[in-house]
Each structure stands twice: as C-alpha cells, then as structure tokens.
C-alpha cells in the first residue's frame, strides 16, 4: 500500500481532484481540499501584497498551480503530523467520492439529425440490453 502522504500519492490525488472539478464529486473534493489548505496556511488567495501573506496556488485549471499545491501539501504533511492526519482523512473521503485518478475527459458529439431515441452519455457505460 502506498503512503497517501508520499509526494507521488499527494500529486496523484490533488491532480485527480483538480481534473474532476467539472463533476459534483470533484467539486466537493476540491473545495474540501482547498479548505484544508487555507486552514493550514491562512486564507492566502485574496491577501497578496504588502502583508507578506502567502498566495496559495488554488486554481484547478492551472497545471503549474496544481503541482505547486501538491508540493506545498507534501511539505506541510512532512512537518506537521496533525495536518498529515487531516490530509489522509481528506484523501480517504476523496477516494470514496470516486474522484477520477486518470484525469481523462470524455467528449461526446451528437448530431441532432442522428438521434432517433434515447441518448446516453457517460465515461464508463455497460449496456446489457437486447
């Protein structure tokens, strides 16, 4: 079993949450992760400037920020056992939400003139109809 607080595992989980923000489960995972990070590092995002507050990399659409966030989480977890425990709890909840780890995207193109009945769209669909 891989330690959920190893750099590779953190990067995988954070990247999966960022890549899944278009789904309800992904949005929930990302929001709970950013809440955890904000509690650990302060609000951050809004307070850039003279105050010296750390600007947190919280944009799930920015690959570089996702990598920075992963490194930040990994470093904090190595230094703070309490944060590491909270992160492990987050990772377990995210896994239960079935946040996609492979970050794949599904694109469906449907021509209106071709639809003659029900249309089912999804990533993994098993059809056992006759």
Helices and strands as residue ranges (DSSP letters): H 7-19, H 24-41, H 63-79, H 81-96, G 112-114
